[in-house]
Amino acid sequence: MNNTLGKHVLIDFYNCKASFSEAEDLQPLVERAFDLVGAPVEGITFFHIDDELTCIAVSGNAHICIHAYPPLSYVAVDIYSFNIDLKTSQIMSTLKVNLRSDRIKATSIRRGDFGSIRDMRPKRKSKITTARRMKNTGARIKKTSVKMFNILRHPQKVRRAHRTTNK
């Protein structure tokens, strides 16, 4: 889209194994993310309210806002840039590695005057690590094997139950 002014990416990081006790602990994450895409940090602010640690960093035409909830092992990140060439996917990958998250959900929105409401729909993407995928698959296999074991163990009950549901 030629009318795109910028990118806005909202990312949820689940099951983060990185530990933070103060909001200032988030500063290296932001600095690494901006360094990776060649944008110097021009300003940074920290907040610590209850169980939420917040870090807001500004660099030229972009900002990153990180909300960390250590007791929940959850981190929410907001990346906005007027520079449509900013590689937000590289920032997202760096944060995922540094937060040691095994599952993320990202929503990307192009900002600007599109002329059509349909163009405003966000694009969503979810990723899970191989370990999480194996754990989920193992749980499904276990559930299916229990069902199959019960069918083999009690074939008469299954046939009777099947007949009553089909009537």
N, CA, C and O of each residue as an XYZ file, in Angstrom:
668
protein
N       0.832     -1.180      0.000
C       0.000      0.000      0.000
C       0.877      1.245      0.000
O       1.792      1.367      0.814
N       0.600      2.155     -0.903
C       1.376      3.387     -0.973
C       1.041      4.355      0.146
O       1.854      5.223      0.463
N      -0.127      4.232      0.752
C      -0.549      5.155      1.796
C      -0.128      4.715      3.185
O      -0.513      5.343      4.171
N       0.646      3.660      3.280
C       1.080      3.168      4.576
C       2.069      4.143      5.197
O       3.093      4.474      4.599
N       1.750      4.597      6.401
C       2.640      5.506      7.117
C       3.648      4.761      7.972
O       4.770      5.226      8.174
N       3.246      3.617      8.465
C       4.136      2.882      9.342
C       3.626      1.501      9.661
O       2.594      1.064      9.150
N       4.371      0.815     10.522
C       4.019     -0.534     10.973
C       3.739     -0.485     12.464
O       4.351      0.288     13.202
N       2.811     -1.314     12.892
C       2.507     -1.456     14.310
C       2.402     -2.958     14.573
O       1.528     -3.631     14.026
N       3.286     -3.470     15.400
C       3.302     -4.900     15.698
C       3.061     -5.089     17.191
O       3.747     -4.497     18.024
N       2.083     -5.918     17.515
C       1.757     -6.259     18.900
C       2.114     -7.722     19.092
O       1.658     -8.581     18.338
N       2.925     -8.008     20.096
C       3.434     -9.372     20.278
C       3.187     -9.831     21.713
O       3.455     -9.098     22.665
N       2.675    -11.045     21.855
C       2.512    -11.688     23.156
C       3.529    -12.820     23.236
O       3.571    -13.693     22.370
N       4.345    -12.794     24.282
C       5.333    -13.841     24.533
C       4.868    -14.643     25.745
O       4.681    -14.085     26.826
N       4.681    -15.938     25.567
C       4.181    -16.796     26.638
C       5.298    -17.698     27.173
O       6.250    -18.012     26.459
N       5.170    -18.102     28.421
C       6.112    -19.025     29.068
C       7.551    -18.535     28.965
O       8.447    -19.295     28.599
N       7.765    -17.276     29.286
C       9.113    -16.684     29.239
C       9.939    -17.198     30.411
O       9.498    -17.173     31.560
N      11.131    -17.660     30.103
C      12.003    -18.186     31.151
C      13.005    -17.156     31.653
O      13.691    -17.400     32.646
N      13.103    -16.004     30.984
C      13.977    -14.926     31.452
C      13.348    -14.321     32.702
O      12.129    -14.172     32.780
N      14.181    -13.974     33.676
C      13.637    -13.428     34.920
C      13.995    -11.955     35.062
O      15.114    -11.539     34.763
N      13.030    -11.184     35.519
C      13.189     -9.755     35.738
C      12.645     -9.411     37.107
O      11.585     -9.897     37.502
N      13.370     -8.574     37.831
C      12.868     -8.129     39.131
C      12.601     -6.628     39.128
O      11.795     -6.139     39.919
N      13.273     -5.898     38.242
C      13.088     -4.446     38.129
C      12.857     -4.081     36.667
O      13.305     -4.791     35.767
N      12.165     -2.988     36.436
C      11.896     -2.542     35.069
C      13.192     -2.248     34.309
O      13.252     -2.440     33.095
N      14.224     -1.787     35.010
C      15.506     -1.483     34.376
C      16.172     -2.731     33.790
O      17.047     -2.623     32.931
N      15.759     -3.913     34.253
C      16.301     -5.161     33.711
C      15.911     -5.361     32.243
O      16.525     -6.168     31.546
N      14.889     -4.630     31.768
C      14.419     -4.748     30.387
C      15.267     -3.923     29.408
O      15.171     -4.116     28.196
N      16.087     -3.013     29.922
C      16.868     -2.116     29.066
C      17.773     -2.853     28.077
O      17.786     -2.488     26.901
N      18.533     -3.875     28.496
C      19.378     -4.582     27.520
C      18.577     -5.198     26.368
O      19.060     -5.246     25.237
N      17.353     -5.669     26.648
C      16.516     -6.241     25.592
C      16.221     -5.205     24.516
O      16.360     -5.471     23.322
N      15.817     -4.032     24.954
C      15.458     -2.961     24.028
C      16.689     -2.488     23.252
O      16.621     -2.273     22.042
N      17.804     -2.327     23.948
C      19.021     -1.867     23.284
C      19.491     -2.861     22.227
O      19.889     -2.460     21.133
N      19.448     -4.158     22.547
C      19.837     -5.184     21.570
C      18.913     -5.167     20.357
O      19.363     -5.283     19.217
N      17.609     -5.022     20.620
C      16.632     -5.017     19.527
C      16.863     -3.834     18.588
O      16.864     -4.005     17.369
N      17.058     -2.639     19.143
C      17.304     -1.465     18.307
C      18.671     -1.543     17.616
O      18.794     -1.138     16.460
N      19.699     -2.057     18.302
C      21.023     -2.199     17.695
C      20.976     -3.122     16.476
O      21.635     -2.871     15.467
N      20.191     -4.185     16.586
C      20.086     -5.166     15.514
C      19.600     -4.534     14.211
O      20.055     -4.912     13.132
N      18.683     -3.580     14.307
C      18.135     -2.941     13.107
C      18.802     -1.600     12.809
O      18.361     -0.868     11.924
N      19.860     -1.280     13.547
C      20.628     -0.072     13.284
C      19.951      1.216     13.707
O      20.126      2.248     13.059
N      19.187      1.172     14.776
C      18.508      2.365     15.280
C      19.001      2.648     16.700
O      18.843      1.807     17.585
N      19.598      3.823     16.928
C      20.099      4.136     18.275
C      18.956      4.523     19.222
O      18.000      5.182     18.813
N      19.063      4.113     20.475
C      18.065      4.469     21.490
C      18.267      5.933     21.866
O      19.351      6.327     22.297
N      17.216      6.738     21.702
C      17.311      8.168     22.003
C      16.735      8.511     23.370
O      17.115      9.516     23.972
N      15.828      7.690     23.857
C      15.236      7.925     25.165
C      14.633      6.646     25.703
O      14.131      5.812     24.949
N      14.689      6.501     27.030
C      14.158      5.284     27.634
C      13.569      5.631     29.006
O      14.149      6.402     29.770
N      12.409      5.046     29.295
C      11.708      5.298     30.553
C      11.264      3.966     31.142
O      10.946      3.025     30.415
N      11.247      3.899     32.487
C      10.881      2.666     33.183
C       9.770      2.937     34.184
O       9.693      4.013     34.777
N       8.907      1.935     34.360
C       7.846      1.989     35.360
C       7.760      0.628     36.043
O       7.937     -0.404     35.395
N       7.494      0.619     37.329
C       7.294     -0.615     38.085
C       6.054     -0.409     38.944
O       6.104      0.271     39.969
N       4.941     -1.000     38.520
C       3.675     -0.865     39.239
C       3.167     -2.268     39.557
O       2.895     -3.057     38.652
N       3.041     -2.570     40.841
C       2.612     -3.891     41.303
C       3.472     -4.982     40.663
O       4.690     -4.997     40.841
N       2.838     -5.897     39.916
C       3.565     -7.000     39.284
C       3.915     -6.715     37.825
O       4.341     -7.620     37.108
N       3.745     -5.487     37.380
C       4.027     -5.132     35.992
C       5.292     -4.289     35.896
O       5.441     -3.288     36.597
N       6.201     -4.709     35.016
C       7.413     -3.961     34.727
C       7.263     -3.408     33.311
O       6.973     -4.157     32.378
N       7.461     -2.094     33.149
C       7.279     -1.471     31.841
C       8.527     -0.709     31.436
O       9.141     -0.009     32.242
N       8.885     -0.860     30.175
C      10.029     -0.145     29.594
C       9.560      0.440     28.266
O       9.052     -0.278     27.405
N       9.736      1.749     28.110
C       9.370      2.425     26.868
C      10.632      3.065     26.306
O      11.276      3.872     26.977
N      10.984      2.706     25.078
C      12.185      3.239     24.437
C      11.819      3.857     23.097
O      10.983      3.336     22.358
N      12.465      4.981     22.801
C      12.204      5.715     21.562
C      13.492      5.800     20.767
O      14.575      6.008     21.314
N      13.344      5.632     19.453
C      14.491      5.758     18.552
C      14.005      6.358     17.245
O      13.348      5.672     16.462
N      14.312      7.615     16.996
C      13.925      8.252     15.737
C      12.434      8.169     15.497
O      11.643      8.751     16.240
N      12.051      7.444     14.458
C      10.646      7.300     14.095
C      10.017      6.023     14.635
O       9.022      5.550     14.085
N      10.579      5.453     15.705
C      10.071      4.186     16.219
C      10.061      4.175     17.742
O      10.780      4.930     18.396
N       9.226      3.298     18.283
C       9.267      3.057     19.725
C       8.991      1.586     19.999
O       8.342      0.891     19.218
N       9.504      1.145     21.123
C       9.217     -0.200     21.632
C       8.731     -0.030     23.053
O       9.352      0.673     23.851
N       7.629     -0.668     23.368
C       7.088     -0.652     24.724
C       6.959     -2.104     25.182
O       6.284     -2.912     24.545
N       7.617     -2.418     26.294
C       7.597     -3.786     26.821
C       6.882     -3.778     28.169
O       7.232     -3.014     29.069
N       5.881     -4.637     28.290
C       5.170     -4.839     29.559
C       5.462     -6.271     30.002
O       5.014     -7.218     29.356
N       6.195     -6.439     31.080
C       6.552     -7.768     31.576
C       5.770     -8.064     32.855
O       5.653     -7.212     33.736
N       5.247     -9.266     32.941
C       4.518     -9.741     34.120
C       5.227    -11.003     34.616
O       4.809    -12.114     34.293
N       6.302    -10.837     35.403
C       7.114    -11.982     35.823
C       6.339    -13.118     36.500
O       6.635    -14.280     36.222
N       5.345    -12.840     37.389
C       4.643    -13.972     38.002
C       3.875    -14.830     36.995
O       3.611    -16.005     37.251
N       3.516    -14.242     35.848
C       2.768    -14.974     34.825
C       3.664    -15.528     33.719
O       3.188    -16.233     32.829
N       4.958    -15.212     33.771
C       5.903    -15.585     32.705
C       5.403    -15.090     31.347
O       5.517    -15.788     30.339
N       4.850    -13.880     31.336
C       4.229    -13.302     30.145
C       4.808    -11.922     29.881
O       5.027    -11.143     30.808
N       5.055    -11.625     28.609
C       5.554    -10.311     28.203
C       4.765     -9.858     26.973
O       4.612    -10.607     26.009
N       4.267     -8.620     27.024
C       3.564     -8.011     25.892
C       4.461     -6.908     25.327
O       4.994     -6.089     26.076
N       4.621     -6.893     24.020
C       5.495     -5.915     23.375
C       4.723     -5.193     22.282
O       3.963     -5.795     21.524
N       4.944     -3.877     22.224
C       4.335     -3.014     21.224
C       5.475     -2.347     20.459
O       6.285     -1.634     21.052
N       5.544     -2.572     19.148
C       6.573     -1.951     18.312
C       5.853     -1.096     17.280
O       5.016     -1.596     16.528
N       6.176      0.181     17.243
C       5.579      1.066     16.240
C       6.685      1.805     15.530
O       7.654      2.234     16.156
N       6.547      1.961     14.212
C       7.559      2.662     13.437
C       6.925      3.413     12.284
O       6.068      2.874     11.584
N       7.342      4.656     12.082
C       6.957      5.395     10.887
C       7.793      4.942      9.704
O       7.430      5.195      8.555
N       8.890      4.284      9.966
C       9.783      3.774      8.936
C       9.292      2.393      8.527
O       9.476      1.423      9.262
N       8.669      2.299      7.356
C       8.105      1.008      6.947
C       9.184     -0.015      6.600
O       8.889     -1.199      6.437
N      10.437      0.440      6.486
C      11.539     -0.479      6.202
C      12.135     -1.097      7.461
O      12.991     -1.976      7.366
N      11.696     -0.651      8.650
C      12.205     -1.216      9.895
C      11.882     -2.701      9.945
O      10.739     -3.096      9.717
N      12.855     -3.507     10.234
C      12.675     -4.965     10.232
C      12.123     -5.428     11.580
O      12.868     -5.874     12.454
N      10.802     -5.312     11.729
C      10.154     -5.684     12.988
C      10.259     -7.182     13.247
O      10.258     -7.610     14.401
N      10.348     -7.983     12.187
C      10.465     -9.433     12.392
C      11.806     -9.779     13.042
O      11.884    -10.719     13.833
N      12.859     -9.029     12.717
C      14.157     -9.262     13.364
C      14.098     -8.880     14.841
O      14.663     -9.566     15.693
N      13.406     -7.773     15.136
C      13.240     -7.364     16.533
C      12.475     -8.432     17.290
O      12.845     -8.793     18.408
N      11.409     -8.941     16.685
C      10.580     -9.965     17.320
C      11.407    -11.231     17.586
O      11.305    -11.819     18.663
N      12.212    -11.647     16.626
C      13.046    -12.848     16.799
C      14.061    -12.660     17.923
O      14.271    -13.564     18.731
N      14.686    -11.495     17.973
C      15.669    -11.206     19.024
C      15.012    -11.239     20.397
O      15.557    -11.821     21.336
N      13.846    -10.618     20.516
C      13.146    -10.609     21.803
C      12.739    -12.027     22.210
O      12.826    -12.383     23.385
N      12.294    -12.834     21.246
C      11.881    -14.206     21.552
C      13.047    -15.011     22.120
O      12.886    -15.761     23.083
N      14.225    -14.847     21.512
C      15.416    -15.566     21.981
C      15.822    -15.076     23.363
O      16.107    -15.880     24.250
N      15.851    -13.748     23.552
C      16.298    -13.186     24.828
C      15.302    -13.412     25.963
O      15.704    -13.533     27.120
N      14.014    -13.470     25.648
C      13.002    -13.738     26.678
C      12.866    -15.236     26.940
O      12.243    -15.651     27.917
N      13.464    -16.052     26.045
C      13.375    -17.513     26.134
C      11.923    -17.965     26.212
O      11.537    -18.744     27.083
N      11.140    -17.460     25.286
C       9.713    -17.778     25.210
C       9.516    -18.993     24.317
O      10.209    -19.146     23.311
N       8.567    -19.861     24.682
C       8.331    -21.026     23.828
C       7.100    -20.861     22.943
O       6.814    -21.728     22.117
N       6.357    -19.744     23.107
C       5.186    -19.512     22.250
C       4.957    -18.026     22.128
O       5.020    -17.295     23.117
N       4.686    -17.573     20.899
C       4.384    -16.154     20.691
C       3.162    -16.011     19.798
O       2.831    -16.900     19.014
N       2.510    -14.879     19.938
C       1.409    -14.514     19.041
C       1.662    -13.078     18.623
O       1.818    -12.203     19.476
N       1.706    -12.823     17.323
C       2.004    -11.487     16.827
C       0.880    -10.993     15.932
O       0.333    -11.748     15.129
N       0.546     -9.729     16.078
C      -0.451     -9.073     15.236
C       0.225     -7.867     14.601
O       0.786     -7.021     15.296
N       0.167     -7.796     13.283
C       0.800     -6.710     12.547
C      -0.277     -5.852     11.893
O      -1.204     -6.363     11.264
N      -0.137     -4.547     12.054
C      -1.106     -3.612     11.485
C      -0.343     -2.554     10.699
O       0.620     -1.977     11.204
N      -0.767     -2.300      9.476
C      -0.200     -1.189      8.706
C      -0.969      0.061      9.098
O      -2.200      0.051      9.123
N      -0.260      1.129      9.401
C      -0.911      2.354      9.850
C      -0.926      3.372      8.712
O       0.042      3.500      7.962
N      -2.044      4.091      8.597
C      -2.149      5.146      7.599
C      -3.536      5.215      7.006
O      -4.455      4.564      7.502
N      -3.700      5.986      5.962
C      -4.980      6.177      5.280
C      -5.040      5.208      4.108
O      -4.402      5.435      3.079
N      -5.794      4.141      4.256
C      -5.850      3.113      3.233
C      -6.981      3.307      2.239
O      -6.927      2.773      1.131
N      -8.006      4.066      2.617
C      -9.127      4.287      1.719
C     -10.156      3.173      1.759
O     -11.283      3.375      1.307
N      -9.817      2.024      2.274
C     -10.737      0.898      2.330
C     -10.660      0.276      3.721
O      -9.575      0.029      4.246
N     -11.812      0.031      4.298
C     -11.873     -0.565      5.636
C     -11.254     -1.963      5.595
O     -10.602     -2.376      6.554
N     -11.450     -2.688      4.506
C     -10.957     -4.051      4.386
C      -9.435     -4.103      4.534
O      -8.899     -5.083      5.051
N      -8.734     -3.053      4.084
C      -7.279     -3.016      4.193
C      -6.801     -2.862      5.625
O      -5.622     -3.087      5.894
N      -7.665     -2.489      6.550
C      -7.279     -2.231      7.931
C      -7.204     -3.501      8.774
O      -6.785     -3.450      9.931
N      -7.598     -4.624      8.216
C      -7.579     -5.862      9.002
C      -6.161     -6.233      9.387
O      -5.261     -6.223      8.547
N      -5.956     -6.567     10.674
C      -4.608     -6.959     11.097
C      -4.249     -8.351     10.593
O      -5.122     -9.178     10.327
N      -2.962     -8.591     10.469
C      -2.465     -9.913     10.106
C      -1.929    -10.552     11.367
O      -1.115     -9.951     12.068
N      -2.374    -11.764     11.668
C      -1.947    -12.456     12.882
C      -1.096    -13.650     12.523
O      -1.295    -14.310     11.503
N      -0.146    -13.902     13.393
C       0.758    -15.033     13.192
C       1.096    -15.607     14.560
O       1.376    -14.860     15.497
N       1.072    -16.922     14.678
C       1.460    -17.574     15.924
C       2.578    -18.551     15.646
O       2.605    -19.201     14.601
N       3.497    -18.650     16.581
C       4.595    -19.592     16.466
C       4.788    -20.273     17.807
O       4.621    -19.663     18.863
N       5.142    -21.542     17.747
C       5.496    -22.254     18.971
C       6.813    -22.979     18.732
O       7.149    -23.325     17.600
N       7.539    -23.201     19.793
C       8.822    -23.883     19.656
C       8.596    -25.372     19.413
O       7.499    -25.892     19.621
N       9.629    -26.029     18.981
C       9.554    -27.466     18.720
C       9.215    -28.226     19.994
O       8.454    -29.192     19.957
N       9.778    -27.794     21.123
C       9.499    -28.483     22.389
C       8.019    -28.372     22.752
O       7.418    -29.354     23.188
N       7.428    -27.193     22.578
C       6.006    -27.007     22.871
C       5.160    -27.831     21.914
O       4.168    -28.431     22.327
N       5.541    -27.868     20.626
C       4.790    -28.634     19.635
C       4.820    -30.124     19.992
O       3.807    -30.814     19.876
N       5.998    -30.623     20.431
C       6.105    -32.025     20.826
C       5.245    -32.308     22.057
O       4.602    -33.355     22.140
N       5.233    -31.381     23.009
C       4.427    -31.564     24.213
C       2.949    -31.626     23.856
O       2.226    -32.482     24.365
N       2.490    -30.722     22.981
C       1.088    -30.718     22.557
C       0.734    -31.995     21.809
O      -0.335    -32.565     22.021
N       1.638    -32.450     20.924
C       1.399    -33.671     20.165
C       1.356    -34.878     21.102
O       0.514    -35.763     20.946
N       2.263    -34.909     22.071
C       2.271    -36.005     23.043
C       0.971    -36.075     23.831
O       0.466    -37.164     24.102
N       0.428    -34.922     24.199
C      -0.834    -34.897     24.940
C      -1.976    -35.425     24.073
O      -2.838    -36.157     24.560
N      -1.985    -35.055     22.789
C      -3.036    -35.545     21.883
C      -2.918    -37.051     21.674
O      -3.926    -37.756     21.638
N      -1.683    -37.548     21.535
C      -1.470    -38.991     21.351
C      -1.928    -39.740     22.597
O      -2.576    -40.781     22.495
N      -1.596    -39.218     23.759
C      -1.994    -39.872     25.006
C      -3.511    -39.927     25.117
O      -4.065    -40.957     25.502
N      -4.187    -38.833     24.786
C      -5.643    -38.780     24.863
C      -6.269    -39.791     23.894
O      -7.223    -40.488     24.243
N      -5.727    -39.863     22.682
C      -6.238    -40.800     21.685
C      -5.966    -42.240     22.107
O      -6.820    -43.107     21.923
N      -4.791    -42.504     22.669
C      -4.470    -43.876     23.067
C      -5.367    -44.335     24.217
O      -5.725    -45.511     24.282
N      -5.734    -43.431     25.122
C      -6.650    -43.794     26.208
C      -8.003    -44.174     25.625
O      -8.610    -45.158     26.048
N      -8.483    -43.388     24.644
C      -9.760    -43.719     23.996
C      -9.695    -45.073     23.309
O     -10.603    -45.894     23.441
N      -8.599    -45.302     22.566
C      -8.458    -46.571     21.857
C      -8.365    -47.744     22.835
O      -8.938    -48.804     22.581
N      -7.660    -47.570     23.933
C      -7.545    -48.621     24.936
C      -8.927    -48.968     25.493
O      -9.255    -50.143     25.658
N      -9.736    -47.940     25.783
C     -11.085    -48.182     26.306
C     -11.967    -48.881     25.285
O     -12.790    -49.719     25.656
N     -11.815    -48.559     24.022
C     -12.593    -49.219     22.973
C     -12.205    -50.687     22.884
O     -13.070    -51.554     22.765
N     -10.913    -50.969     22.940
C     -10.452    -52.355     22.858
C     -10.808    -53.142     24.112
O     -11.082    -54.340     24.046
N     -10.802    -52.472     25.235
C     -11.076    -53.123     26.512
C     -12.558    -53.403     26.710
O     -12.926    -54.436     27.269
N     -13.408    -52.492     26.256
C     -14.862    -52.620     26.439
C     -15.583    -52.441     25.108
O     -16.282    -51.443     24.930
N     -15.438    -53.363     24.176
C     -16.055    -53.178     22.853
C     -17.586    -53.176     22.907
O     -18.223    -52.490     22.107
N     -18.182    -53.922     23.823
C     -19.641    -53.980     23.914
C     -20.217    -52.625     24.333
O     -21.230    -52.189     23.787
N     -19.582    -51.962     25.293
C     -20.064    -50.655     25.752
C     -20.024    -49.636     24.631
O     -20.928    -48.810     24.504
N     -18.993    -49.689     23.829
C     -18.843    -48.735     22.735
C     -19.928    -48.954     21.698
O     -20.514    -47.992     21.202
N     -20.205    -50.215     21.362
C     -21.258    -50.514     20.374
C     -22.618    -50.069     20.884
O     -23.393    -49.481     20.130
N     -22.932    -50.344     22.182
C     -24.219    -49.911     22.748
C     -24.326    -48.397     22.755
O     -25.372    -47.845     22.414
N     -23.275    -47.738     23.132
C     -23.291    -46.270     23.171
C     -23.450    -45.708     21.761
O     -24.122    -44.694     21.569
N     -22.838    -46.356     20.781
C     -22.939    -45.885     19.401
C     -24.362    -46.058     18.888
O     -24.879    -45.185     18.191
N     -25.017    -47.204     19.234
C     -26.395    -47.443     18.796
C     -27.356    -46.421     19.398
O     -28.258    -45.951     18.704
N     -27.185    -46.066     20.672
C     -28.122    -45.133     21.326
C     -27.969    -43.724     20.774
O     -28.953    -42.986     20.728
N     -26.800    -43.331     20.363
C     -26.612    -41.971     19.818
C     -27.104    -41.860     18.390
O     -27.430    -40.761     17.940
N     -27.167    -42.982     17.654
C     -27.608    -42.953     16.262
C     -29.129    -42.993     16.143
O     -29.659    -42.702     15.070
N     -29.837    -43.338     17.192
C     -31.305    -43.467     17.109
C     -31.989    -42.156     17.081
O     -33.217    -42.101     17.013
